[in-house]
Amino acid sequence: MRSLLALISCASILAASSAWAETRVFIIGNQADGHGVDQCLAKGDKCGAQVARTYCQSRDFAQASAYRRVDPDEITGSVPKSGANCSHGHCDEYVAITCQR
């Protein structure tokens, strides 16, 4: 009975520690680089996984748990609304990368 209680206690401590893992979402400009990386990130394709992971690791996070295109309307106050930063028919796009420690 004691071993069962100890096992349950250890499991709850491990579960609680994983809930404390730090998560942060970075919003970055999705600049076309000519290699198609921008589209991999914006579309959430598999090919963007390494780019997202490298981005997170460069900021001392262990992994990227998600990445996707973000509409400028989703970003409050930091980015001009759609159309405000368009030039020659090309508008800036933004990507959200979720990083975890």
C-alpha positions as CSV (number, residue, x, y, z in Angstrom):
1,M,0.0,0.0,0.0
2,R,2.9,2.4,0.8
3,S,4.5,1.7,-2.5
4,L,1.3,2.5,-4.3
5,L,1.0,5.8,-2.4
6,A,4.6,6.6,-3.2
7,L,4.1,5.9,-6.9
8,I,1.0,8.1,-7.0
9,S,2.9,10.9,-5.2
10,C,5.8,10.7,-7.7
11,A,3.5,10.7,-10.7
12,S,1.7,13.8,-9.5
13,I,5.0,15.6,-8.9
14,L,6.1,14.8,-12.4
15,A,2.8,15.9,-13.9
16,A,3.0,19.1,-11.9
17,S,6.6,19.8,-13.0
18,S,5.7,19.4,-16.7
19,A,2.8,21.8,-16.3
20,W,5.3,24.4,-15.1
21,A,7.3,24.2,-18.4
22,E,7.7,27.6,-19.9
23,T,6.0,28.3,-23.1
24,R,6.4,31.5,-25.2
25,V,4.9,32.6,-28.5
26,F,7.1,34.7,-30.8
27,I,5.6,36.7,-33.6
28,I,8.1,37.3,-36.4
29,G,8.0,38.8,-39.8
30,N,7.7,36.1,-42.5
31,Q,10.2,37.4,-45.0
32,A,10.5,35.7,-48.4
33,D,14.0,34.3,-48.7
34,G,13.8,32.7,-52.1
35,H,14.1,29.2,-50.6
36,G,10.5,28.7,-49.7
37,V,11.1,28.6,-46.0
38,D,8.6,31.4,-45.5
39,Q,5.8,29.3,-47.1
40,C,6.8,26.3,-45.0
41,L,6.3,28.3,-41.8
42,A,3.2,30.2,-43.0
43,K,1.4,27.0,-44.1
44,G,2.5,25.0,-41.1
45,D,4.1,22.5,-43.5
46,K,6.6,19.8,-42.2
47,C,9.4,21.6,-43.9
48,G,9.1,24.5,-41.4
49,A,9.6,22.4,-38.4
50,Q,13.4,22.6,-38.5
51,V,13.3,26.4,-39.0
52,A,10.9,26.8,-36.1
53,R,13.0,24.5,-33.9
54,T,16.2,26.4,-34.8
55,Y,14.5,29.7,-34.0
56,C,13.5,28.4,-30.6
57,Q,16.9,27.0,-29.8
58,S,18.5,30.3,-30.7
59,R,16.4,31.9,-27.9
60,D,17.4,29.2,-25.4
61,F,14.2,27.1,-25.7
62,A,14.3,23.4,-26.2
63,Q,11.7,22.9,-28.9
64,A,9.1,24.4,-31.1
65,S,5.7,23.0,-30.3
66,A,3.8,24.9,-33.1
67,Y,4.1,27.4,-35.9
68,R,1.6,29.0,-38.1
69,R,0.7,32.1,-40.1
70,V,-0.8,35.0,-38.1
71,D,-3.2,37.5,-39.5
72,P,-2.2,41.1,-38.6
73,D,-5.6,41.6,-37.1
74,E,-4.7,38.9,-34.4
75,I,-1.8,41.0,-33.2
76,T,-3.0,43.8,-31.0
77,G,-1.4,47.2,-31.5
78,S,2.1,46.0,-32.5
79,V,1.6,45.6,-36.3
80,P,-0.2,48.0,-38.7
81,K,-3.5,46.6,-40.0
82,S,-3.7,44.8,-43.3
83,G,-2.8,47.0,-46.3
84,A,-0.9,49.5,-44.2
85,N,2.4,47.9,-44.9
86,C,1.9,46.7,-48.5
87,S,4.2,47.9,-51.2
88,H,4.1,46.9,-54.9
89,G,1.3,44.4,-54.3
90,H,3.3,42.6,-51.6
91,C,2.1,42.7,-48.0
92,D,4.1,41.6,-44.9
93,E,3.1,38.3,-43.4
94,Y,3.7,37.2,-39.8
95,V,4.3,33.8,-38.3
96,A,3.7,32.7,-34.7
97,I,6.3,30.2,-33.3
98,T,5.4,28.6,-30.0
99,C,8.6,27.6,-28.1
100,Q,8.9,25.5,-25.0
101,R,11.7,25.0,-22.5
